[in-house]
Amino acid sequence: MRPSAKRHPLAVLRLTLGLQKEMADLVGCATITLQSIESGKRPPKENLAEHIAAVTGVDLYWLLEGDPNEPIVSDDLTPYTRRHFEERKEILLTKNPSKRRLEMERFRAVILNAFEVLDATMAQQFWGFI
């Protein structure tokens, strides 16, 4: 993958993780798709963004709506580090299905909470109240 202009949070995430072509392999899409998203030519499809968030441990809202000039946020809403990615990768590669299931249930709860916050914020902005 060629260098990114950091126009999208995905580019910041990829550069932080030190991934090039591996990012496309990791998330299961074409390199050109990621390049188009990173350059701002197209937004990520929601299912792709959800998958990237699940695989890397990054906050879905930050990935979809975040400012590439702001720090990366993890799915537990703390500052994102490579440690988040390594932990997520370990869980996804584990042979222990109960550990994987527990982690994915925790992740699902975090995502649902993020969407509730987003819905409330949008309602407040649109209607002026919650």
N, C-alpha and C positions, 0 to 999 in steps of 0.2 A: 504494500500500500504506500502511496506517496505521502510526503509530509502534509499535514493538515493545517488549515488556516485557523483552527479552533473557533469555527463559527457556530458549532453546536456542542452541547455537553458531551455527546458521544466521542467527539475528537479528544476532548480533555481526558475523558475516562481511558480511552485507548492509549494515549500518550503516558498517562500516569501508570498504567499497568505495563507499559513497555512492550505492547503487542503491535505487530504489524499485520501480516496476513493471518496470523493465528487468531485474531479477533473474529474474522469472518468464519473460520472453522469452528471456533468456540461457540458462536451463537447460531451456526447453521444457516448462513445466508451468503450470498455472493459478495465478493470484495467491492464490486461496483455499487452495490446497494449501500454499503456503509460509507463509501466515498461520497455518494450523492447526499446522504443524510448529513455527514460531517461538513460538507461544503455549503449546506443550506439550500440545496436545489430541491429537496423534498423532505417532508417530515417523516419520522419513522412511523410505521403502522403500529397500532396499539399492541397487537400480539407480539410483534418483534421487540418492542420496548419492554413489555412484560417479561419476555424471555431473557433479554439482556440483563434486566434488573435481577431476575432470579439466579442467573448464572454468575453474575459478578458481585452481588450484594449491595449494589448501589440503589439509592432511593428512586423509585419510579417517577415520582413527581419531579425530582431534580432532573432526571434524564429527559422527561418530556417538556418541562416548562422552565428548567433552570437556566441561569445566566452562565455561559461558559467562562466568564471572568470571576465568578464566585467559587468558593471552595466546593469540592464534591461532598455530597451528603450520603451517608450509608442508609441502608434500609431500616436501621434502628435509630435513625435521625441523629447520629453522631458524626463527627468529621470522618470522612472515608480515608482509609489507608489500604495499602496493598495487603495487609493482614486480613481485612474483610474478604478480599478476593480469595486469598489462600484458604481461609476457613470454609468459604462457600464451595470451593473446588474440592476440598477434602470431603465435605458432606456429600456432594454430588457423586463422588467416586467411591464412597463407602459401600461395603457389601452388606452393612447392617441396615435392613429395611426399616426397622423401628426408629433408629436414629434419624434416618433420612425423612421419614414421615413426620416425626416430631418437629424437625427443623422446617419442613415445608408448611406445616400447620402454623408455626410461629410466623413464618414469612407471609402466609396468607392473611393472618390477623393484622400484621403491620400494613399490608397493602390495603385491606379493607378500611383500616383507620385513616390511612392517607386519603382515600377517596371520600370518606366522610368529612374530613377537614376541608378538602377541596370543594365539595358540594356546599358546605356551610359558607365558605369564603365566597364562592360564586353567587350564592343566594344573597349574601350580605351586600356584595357589590351591585347586584342587579336590582334588588328590592330595597336595599337600604336597611335591612334588618335580618335577623336570623329567625 
